[in-house]
Amino acid sequence: MAAQSWIDNLKSSKKTALIHDGKRKIHYLFGDGKEMAEEYDLRTDELVVRKWRHKNTLGAQGQWQVEVGEPLVGPVASLDAEMLKENCSNPVFMRKDTKTSFQWRIRNLPHPKDVFHVSVQAPERCIVIKTSNKKYYKKFGIPDLDRNQVPLDSSALTFTHANNTLIVSYKKPKEILTLEQELMKELKKLKATSEGDIDCKTQ
């Protein structure tokens, strides 16, 4: 039932589609003023980017928050900002899904695989990554499962480590796969422009 209400919410939102640079870009405007932007690979239909924007308490547009894809890097405003930028050797956490799994990549983790412990915390609806040497700790949820009120399953979780990158995968449950297929059918019906800016006033 919850999954149906989320897909209904997506279907009832104002949507604009744009085909550009080998990607299908969709902009959603929801009734509560929230915006979501997604990008799909035209060849594979894989989700490449999903980001959200909310209005703040004064009604002004907030910054885009990335849920799937590379973290946003803001432009360098001055020499001072350049000198204060984050160390490039710090771990970089990002989500990059496949057709069958939610997947997260954490770069710049040089520790051996047997140092990592990755687990599902079902009561808290999150995944926890920690190391036995106490060098890294991360706790994160799966918004897709939360939106559809799908329980977490520890048997769906796997991880691997190569080239200083930890890759955590969570197999998508059938409810999510069905929803994504249904949504893609809807998105392919949208009349998409091939150039110009996305105008969120159109549908």
Secondary structure, DSSP 8 states (H G I E B T S, - for coil): -HHHHHHHHHHHSEEEEEEETTEEEEEEE-TTS-EEEEEEETTT--EEEEEEE-B-TTS-B---EEEEBS-------SHHHHHT---TTS-EEEE---SSEEEEEEES--S-GGGEEEEEEGGGTEEEEEETTSS-EEEE--HHHHHTT----GGGEEEEEETTEEEEEEE--HHHHHHHHHHHHHHHHS-EESSS---TT--
